């Protein structure tokens, strides 16, 4: 934004191009990684509960 409150074309166009790109990449990474993290956390939780019940 310049002093008059009007959007500057260069900056706005650049943001429009890059923001959805980064959002899409982050969504793809999160969708790809989240199930693996969830499964590993569930496995860790099961192992910890088994240790707790058997040895605790």
KAPEVEN-V642038 format. One record per residue. RES is the residue in one small letter. SS is DSSP state (2 for helix, 1 for strand, 0 for the rest). PSI is psi in whole degrees, 0 to 359 (NA if undefined). Layout:
RES/SS/PSI, RES/SS/PSI
This chain:
x/0/135, x/0/186, x/0/332, x/0/354, x/0/6, x/0/140, x/0/141, x/0/127, x/2/314, x/2/311, x/2/315, x/2/315, x/2/318, x/2/316, x/2/319, x/2/326, x/2/320, x/2/323, x/2/311, x/2/327, x/2/310, x/2/320, x/2/317, x/2/318, x/2/315, x/2/319, x/2/317, x/2/315, x/2/315, x/2/320, x/2/326, x/2/323, x/2/327, x/2/314, x/2/320, x/2/317, x/2/317, x/2/316, x/2/316, x/2/322, x/2/320, x/2/318, x/2/317, x/2/317, x/2/316, x/2/315, x/2/316, x/2/320, x/2/319, x/2/315, x/2/317, x/2/315, x/2/322, x/2/317, x/2/343, x/0/NA
